[in-house]
Amino acid sequence: MEIRNEDGDVVEDYQSDDVEAEGEEAMIEGVTATEEMTTYICQYHESTQVGDITIETE
């Protein structure tokens, strides 16, 4: 999985390691949300596992 900006580039190297077996999990830890982050995407399932990121501040 990756966190990308509006240009489609990975933000701050926020991407998980590749998984080798079906059902194996991957995580991205230590993420600090910024306005630059616009999209979450799975590199292997880009057409179905993709979503917008909305940063809200109080």
C-alpha positions in Angstrom: 0.0 0.0 0.0 1.1 3.6 -0.6 0.1 7.1 0.4 0.3 9.4 -2.6 0.0 13.1 -3.4 -2.2 14.7 -6.1 0.6 14.0 -8.7 0.6 10.3 -7.9 4.0 10.4 -6.1 4.5 8.5 -2.9 4.6 10.9 0.1 7.6 10.7 2.5 8.3 7.1 1.5 5.0 6.0 3.1 4.6 2.6 1.5 4.5 -0.9 2.9 6.7 -3.8 2.1 5.4 -6.3 -0.4 3.4 -9.3 0.9 4.4 -12.7 -0.3 1.3 -14.9 0.5 -2.4 -14.4 0.1 -3.9 -13.2 3.4 -0.7 -11.8 4.7 -1.0 -8.3 6.1 1.0 -5.1 5.6 1.1 -1.9 7.6 2.6 1.6 7.3 3.5 2.9 10.8 4.6 6.3 12.0 2.5 8.2 9.5 2.1 11.9 10.2 -0.9 13.3 8.2 -0.3 16.3 6.0 -2.4 18.2 3.5 -0.1 16.8 0.8 -1.6 13.3 1.2 -4.5 12.8 -1.1 -4.8 9.0 -1.9 -4.4 5.6 -0.4 -3.7 2.9 -2.9 -2.8 -0.8 -3.1 -0.1 -1.2 -5.7 -1.5 -4.6 -6.7 -5.2 -3.7 -6.9 -5.0 -0.1 -8.1 -8.5 -0.2 -9.8 -10.4 -1.6 -6.8 -8.4 -0.8 -3.6 -8.0 3.0 -3.8 -9.4 5.8 -1.7 -9.3 9.5 -1.1 -7.6 10.8 2.1 -9.2 13.8 3.8 -7.2 15.7 6.4 -9.4 17.4 9.0 -8.2 19.8 11.6 -10.1 21.2 14.6 
